[in-house]
Amino acid sequence: MAIPSSLVTLLLGMALVLVGFWVGQNVNLLPLDASSNAPVYDDLFRVLFVIGTILFIGIVGLVLFSLVRFRRRDGDESDGLPIEGNLPLEIVWTAIPAIVVLFVGIYSYDIYERMGGMAPLNDHSAHMAHQAQAMAVQQASAGGQGDGDQPRVWGGIGPVDPGEAVLPVEVTAMQFAFLFHYPGSNIISGELHVPSDRPVELRMEAKDVIHAFWVPQFRLKQDVIPGQTTVLTFTPTRPGSYPIVCAELCGPYHGGMRSTVVVHEPDEFEAWVQRNAPAPPPPATVASAPTAPVA
């Protein structure tokens, strides 16, 4: 008794979906997750990996089956069957990709919003607050001169609880290095040092061309643009050292534009600040006025 082709197709489809889910849950291609928003991104990646696995195995399997099953036999010189079309099949193979693309788009938007990427667009007051804050920092570093240098603040990634103490760091990107300035302690470093489990806000600006700040373990990448302040917020969760990579082609030595972010335990970070903070200037001495000789 022959098994109906529709039943075989159904069983193969179910097996394909199960294999795709197994691969998505058990094969990890991502680096270590070291920030609070990394698991959110990883959920999206696993969904895309499952869909990609199902499509890859299904399409390659169908092609290989067709090559074997419908190959021309030796001595067969006849023409192929005059097949003109199959409307139900065309509807199915158009509808399924459309549903998949729509699902991926909606889910990706939801993930991006949960990571805080849409906050500057949805919350105008938060956007204006970022503008005022960045403008104040720029004016303070420039001695409070001029309103014409007001920066544009681009959207940050990673929402921060207003009650949490945010560590501000100013990032300067140039060909071909990153410099990190800590306004509170006036430290300038070639590496980014941050405490774990504390929100960090990077205010980034490029001095020459467009660069990109990317930490794979944080699952974050943000462009750094000349003349415009870009804000990026994140909360590191795992102490350790992670590479910072420029992910925007910025010149002949772009491949060597790298640095390191060092995530400390909170007490270790405070010790690092104490070791690297510049010494305060000596107190100014007031010269005593000469006294007139006594006659």
C-alpha positions in Angstrom: 0.0 0.0 0.0 1.5 3.3 -1.1 1.7 6.1 1.4 -0.1 9.3 0.2 2.3 12.0 -0.9 0.5 14.6 1.2 1.1 12.5 4.3 4.8 12.1 3.4 5.1 15.9 2.9 3.4 16.6 6.2 5.7 14.2 8.1 8.8 15.6 6.4 7.7 19.1 7.2 7.2 18.3 10.9 10.6 16.6 11.0 12.2 19.6 9.3 10.7 22.0 11.8 11.8 19.8 14.8 15.4 19.7 13.4 15.4 23.5 13.0 14.3 24.1 16.5 16.9 21.6 17.9 19.7 23.3 15.9 18.5 26.8 17.1 18.5 25.7 20.7 21.7 23.6 20.8 24.1 25.2 18.4 25.5 28.5 19.7 27.4 30.7 17.2 27.5 33.8 19.4 30.3 35.0 21.7 29.8 35.3 25.4 27.0 37.6 26.5 28.3 40.3 28.8 25.6 43.0 29.0 22.0 43.2 30.2 20.5 43.5 26.7 22.6 40.6 25.1 20.0 37.9 26.1 17.3 39.9 24.4 19.3 40.1 21.2 20.2 36.4 21.5 16.5 35.5 21.5 16.1 37.2 18.2 19.2 35.5 16.8 17.9 32.1 17.8 14.6 32.7 16.1 16.4 33.8 12.9 18.7 30.8 13.2 15.8 28.4 13.5 14.1 29.9 10.4 17.3 29.9 8.4 18.1 26.3 9.3 14.6 25.2 8.3 14.9 27.0 5.0 18.4 25.8 4.2 17.8 22.2 4.9 14.4 22.2 3.2 15.6 23.9 0.0 18.9 22.0 -0.3 17.1 18.7 0.5 14.5 19.5 -2.2 17.1 20.3 -4.8 19.1 17.2 -4.1 15.9 15.0 -4.2 14.9 16.6 -7.5 18.4 16.0 -9.0 18.2 12.3 -8.1 14.5 11.6 -8.6 13.9 13.5 -11.8 17.3 13.0 -13.6 17.3 12.0 -17.2 17.8 8.3 -17.6 20.3 6.8 -20.0 18.7 6.4 -23.4 15.7 8.6 -22.6 15.5 11.1 -25.5 11.9 12.2 -24.9 10.7 15.6 -23.9 9.7 16.5 -20.3 6.1 16.7 -19.2 4.3 19.9 -20.4 3.6 21.3 -16.9 2.2 24.8 -17.1 1.6 25.8 -13.5 0.1 25.0 -10.2 -1.9 27.8 -8.6 -2.3 26.3 -5.1 1.5 25.6 -5.0 2.3 29.2 -6.1 0.0 30.6 -3.4 1.6 28.5 -0.7 5.2 29.3 -1.6 4.4 33.0 -1.8 2.3 33.1 1.4 4.8 31.3 3.6 7.8 33.6 2.9 5.5 36.6 3.2 4.3 35.5 6.7 7.9 34.7 7.7 9.2 38.1 6.6 6.3 39.9 8.4 6.9 37.9 11.6 10.6 38.6 11.6 10.0 42.3 10.9 7.5 42.7 13.8 9.6 40.7 16.2 12.8 42.6 15.3 11.0 45.9 15.9 9.8 44.6 19.3 13.3 43.6 20.2 14.8 46.9 19.1 12.2 48.8 21.1 12.8 46.6 24.2 16.5 47.4 23.9 15.6 51.1 24.0 16.4 51.9 20.3 13.1 53.7 19.7 13.1 55.7 23.0 14.4 59.0 21.4 11.6 58.8 18.8 8.8 57.8 21.2 9.8 60.0 24.1 10.4 63.6 22.9 11.1 64.8 26.4 13.8 62.2 26.9 15.4 63.2 23.6 15.4 66.9 24.7 16.9 65.9 28.0 19.7 64.1 26.3 20.3 67.2 24.1 20.4 69.5 27.1 22.8 67.2 29.0 25.2 66.8 26.0 25.1 70.5 25.4 26.0 71.2 29.0 28.9 68.8 28.9 30.2 70.3 25.7 29.9 73.9 26.9 31.7 72.9 30.2 34.6 71.3 28.3 34.8 74.4 26.0 34.6 76.9 28.9 31.0 77.6 28.3 31.5 79.3 25.0 28.9 79.8 22.4 25.5 78.3 21.6 26.4 77.6 17.9 28.1 74.3 18.8 25.0 72.6 20.1 25.3 68.9 19.3 22.7 66.7 17.8 22.1 63.7 19.9 21.3 60.5 18.2 19.3 57.7 19.7 20.9 55.5 22.4 20.5 51.8 22.8 19.5 50.3 26.2 16.9 52.0 28.5 18.2 53.1 31.9 16.2 53.3 35.1 16.0 57.0 36.1 16.8 55.9 39.7 20.1 54.3 38.8 23.5 56.1 38.9 24.7 56.3 35.4 28.5 56.4 34.7 29.1 59.1 31.9 32.0 58.6 29.6 33.0 60.8 26.7 34.4 58.8 23.7 36.5 60.4 21.0 37.0 58.4 17.8 39.8 59.3 15.4 41.9 57.7 12.8 42.7 55.2 14.2 42.0 55.0 17.9 39.4 55.5 20.6 40.0 57.8 23.6 37.8 57.7 26.7 37.4 60.7 29.1 35.7 60.4 32.5 34.3 63.8 33.3 33.8 63.1 37.0 37.5 62.2 37.7 39.1 63.8 34.6 40.7 60.5 33.6 41.7 60.1 29.9 42.4 56.5 28.9 43.0 54.4 25.8 40.8 51.6 27.2 37.3 51.8 28.5 37.0 50.8 32.1 33.5 50.3 33.6 32.0 48.7 36.7 29.7 45.7 36.3 26.0 45.9 36.9 26.0 49.7 36.6 24.6 51.6 33.6 27.1 53.4 31.5 26.4 56.2 29.1 28.8 56.9 26.3 28.7 60.3 24.6 30.6 59.7 21.4 31.9 62.0 18.7 34.4 61.5 15.8 37.1 64.0 15.0 37.5 63.1 11.3 35.4 60.5 9.5 32.5 58.2 10.5 33.5 55.4 12.8 31.5 52.7 14.7 31.8 51.6 18.3 31.1 47.8 18.4 31.5 45.4 21.3 30.4 41.9 20.1 30.0 40.6 23.7 27.6 43.5 24.5 25.6 43.0 21.2 25.9 46.7 20.7 27.1 48.8 17.7 26.6 52.5 17.2 28.0 54.9 14.6 30.3 57.7 15.8 29.8 60.8 13.6 31.8 64.0 13.2 30.2 67.0 14.7 27.2 65.1 16.2 27.1 63.5 19.6 25.9 59.9 19.6 24.6 58.5 22.8 25.0 54.8 23.7 23.9 53.3 27.0 24.4 49.8 28.3 24.8 47.8 31.5 27.8 45.3 31.6 27.1 42.2 33.6 30.2 40.0 33.4 33.7 41.2 34.7 36.4 40.6 32.1 38.1 42.2 29.1 36.3 42.4 25.7 37.4 43.8 22.4 36.2 47.2 21.0 36.1 47.1 17.2 35.5 49.9 14.7 32.9 48.5 12.4 32.8 51.3 9.9 35.5 51.5 7.1 37.4 54.6 8.2 40.6 54.5 6.3 43.7 52.4 5.4 44.3 51.3 9.0 40.7 50.6 9.8 41.4 47.0 10.6 43.8 48.0 13.4 41.4 50.4 15.1 40.7 48.4 18.2 40.6 48.9 21.9 39.4 47.0 25.0 36.6 47.5 27.5 37.5 46.2 30.9 34.5 45.4 33.2 35.5 45.5 36.8 33.8 44.5 40.0 32.5 47.8 41.6 35.2 48.0 44.3 37.9 47.2 41.7 36.6 50.0 39.5 36.8 52.5 42.3 40.4 51.4 43.0 41.2 51.9 39.3 39.8 55.4 39.4 41.8 56.2 42.5 45.0 54.9 40.8 44.5 56.8 37.6 42.9 60.0 38.7 45.3 63.0 38.1 46.7 64.5 41.2 45.0 67.7 42.3 47.0 70.9 41.7 49.0 72.2 44.6 47.2 74.9 46.6 48.0 78.4 45.5 50.2 80.3 48.0 49.5 84.0 48.7 52.7 86.0 48.8 52.9 88.0 51.9 53.3 91.8 51.4 56.7 93.2 52.5 56.6 95.0 55.8 58.1 98.4 56.1 61.3 98.6 58.2 60.8 99.9 61.7 62.6 103.2 62.2 
